[in-house]
Amino acid sequence: MSTGTGSDPAGITRDVSKEDQKRDRQVKYVLLGCAGVTVATTVAIFLVLFDNASGYFFENRLHEIVLGASVEQVITFTEFFTGTRWAPDHSTPAHGILPIVWGTLTITVGAAFISIPIGTATALYVSEYSSGRVRAYLKPSLEVLAGIPTIVYGYFAISVVTPFILSPVGEVVGLSFGRRSMAAGAFVVGVMTIPMVASISEDAMNSVPYDLRNGAYALGATKFDVSTKVVLPAAVSGIFASYILAVSRAIGETMAVALAAGMTARITLNPSEQIMTMTTYMVNMARGESAVGTVEYQSLFAVGLVLFLMTLAMNLLNDRLKQRFREEYQ
């Protein structure tokens, strides 16, 4: 039995038995189930976060209205998104999330200033300048760097980065670096995300057809001109994707930041001071003794929901940039 769907330009047909068709349908349903699991997991995570976070804002207000007394502190959206003090578990609680959002953003931006230029330059070297022998050693080295546990990076920051890199620099510029600091956290997260930028960017550069390179060389372009004016623009969608993924990784980093940056929620521009990120607060609160249903416990999910929405926004931006700058080659 000759079957086919649509035209067959190559003139190739094949016999498909009922057994083959049944097996194809089974494989299709299995793959669809796997895809459904990922979607269902994402939706379930969002629902759990939203359910507990909604209690953080609305249940406490309901307690005050029904009981007529401030049994629980009422948290308003205005206080949550504009307050400059974050201490839900303090004797005088405060619920302004800006300090830990600030800590997350400063670590992310600082890490981007390290990983993006170094990772892009590394990818450009591996793709365009390195020999096959160098590439064979350098590529696995980047993969090993990406596979190191994050807590190891945290101990590396407090035992090597701060005493041997930041402290000498601080003496020159007049800053005193303690064991933990904003700069240490940004530095170590930047190092962590270099392999992600380098690997994805290098793959994007390798996907650029060599006909474009050869055409530029035929017109008299130098190696540097070809690399920066032909390869980089042609691979820009993949390169931007690596940047967004690296930033998303930096936003969600936990243990390395908890060890390197500290656990003091504050808004500061001083790189030598300790800060607290959203993930650090979540780790610190999760290992505490807050009872289920309390404001302190619910604040964990409120912060988690904000973090979820931030990473979701980064992923949507990634998809948008890929669609905007994607280049297709025949």
C-alpha positions, 0 to 999 in steps of 0.5 A: 500500500503506497501512502503519502501526505501531500506532494512527493518531489523526490518521487519516493514512496514507502509502504506503511503497514498498520503496525507501523501506523499504530506504532507512530501514533503511540510514539506521538502520544508519548511525546505529547504526554512528555510535552504536557508534563512540562506545561502542567508542571509550569502551570502547577508551580504558578498556581501554588505560588499564586494561591499562597501569595494571594493569601499574603495580601488578601487573607490578612485583610479579611482577618482585620475586616471580620475580626475588627482587630489587627490580628495580622498585619495588613500588607497592601500592594503599595507597601509591597512594591514601593516599600524600602524595608524588607523584614517580614519576620522582624519584631517590627515587620516591614514588607517592602520588596524593593531592597531584595529586588534591588539586590537581585538586579544589582547582582544580575547587572554586575554579572552581565557586565562580566559574562557578556563581553568575556563570553562573546569574545570567547565564543568568537575566538573558538568559532573563528580564530582557534585551531581544531586542537585548541577547540578540542580542549577549550570547549570541554573546559567551558562545559566543565566550568558550567557543571561545577555546583553553585555552592562551590562557586560561593565558597570560591568567592569568599575564599579566593575572590574577596581576599585576593581580588576584591580586597587589593582593588578595594585598598586602591579605590578606598573601599573595605571589603568584608567576607561577603559583598555585592561585588563578590556576588556579581563577580562569581555569578558572572563567572558562572554564566560565562560558559552559557554565553560562550557555548550558545553564542559559539553554536550560533556563530558556527551555524553561519554559512561559510559562503558568507565568510568566503564571500567577504574574504573574496572582497578583501576583508580581513579576519577581524572584519569577517568576524565582527561585520559578517559572523556577529550580525548573522548570528545575532539572534542566537547571541541575544538568546545566550544573553537572555538565558544568562541573565535569567540564570543570574536572576535565579541563582541562589547558593552562590549569591547567599554565600558571596553577597550576604543576607542583609536586605538594603538598597545601596550602590556601595559594592563592598556592602552586603545585600540580599537577593530574592532567592537568598531570602527564600532559602533563608526563610524556607529553612526557618521555623515559620509556621504554615499560614503565617505572614512570614510563610506566605511572604516566601510565596509572594517573593517566589511569584515575583521572581517567577514573573521576572524570569517569565518576562525574560523568557518572553523577551528572549522569544521576541528577540529571536523572532525579530533578529532570526536569520534563515539560510538556505 
